[in-house]
Amino acid sequence: AKKEFGDDCVSTKYARFPSMLYAFNEDGHKVKTGLKLVLKMPEERIVGLHCIGPFSDEMMQGFAVAVRMGATRFDFEASVAIHPTIGEEFVTFGGWGQVKDEGGKRKPYMPPYLLKKKGDGLLKTAITLAAGVVVGFVLAKAASARR
């Protein structure tokens, strides 16, 4: 990824995590799975996803479609993980649910498609509500005319 996009445009996240499958094993006898996300910056598009450990093959199949479709870390974190598997760790890497603002302070974030843009607000909400009321009225009128 660094060769293709450049060193400054690639970030990686690593984790080692014991599966719930081994929750009752004594410490030191819990099998851990290694995980790695390779992200193309600045949008954090997932360009690589690595997993080694028990049942990794099944999890990778679940995530392969999302990666092929250009999923971002935001998309992963806005998703419900394949539960109960180590796959949950893929969608909750460090910093989960947070971004740093201009001052370096961590704050909650929303996926990009849910973020409000300048100009959004009361007018857009009112138009959407009015359109919904009109469509509902038309559908109710059509249904009552059929009776």
Phi, psi and omega in degrees: 000319180295326179293321182281318187254344183098149183304319184286345184258009182232134176232148178234148175237134181238150174205149170233129190214134176278136180289152174298339178303331183252019184302327183267000175289152177292156177304141182088351179239016178266124180285128180256151177249138177262135183231146177211131172249134175250121187244135173269123182272160004271349184281354181059041175290135183280116180248354177203143181215119184237142180210131176225124181155181181302135175065018180299323183301319180293320179293318182299323177299320180295325182270342185301318181297314181298318181295317179297332181275001177088029181299149176252170176299324176301317179299316179299314184288342176270004183256159172269130184285163173290113190245143351267107177219172174296343178307334178299327181292329179298329182259008179224040179298165182313139183083012183306129176077011183222152170225161176268134176277187183301330181273002180086002180276137179283138178219155178295150176227164177242157175302151185306325183285352177255354181288141176281140176254158178303137180099339175287162175147218189299317181298313180298319179297317180296318179296316179298316179297315180298317179298319178297319178295316180297313179298316178299318179297314181298315180296319178295320179296317180294321180292323180286332179290333180286339183284000000 
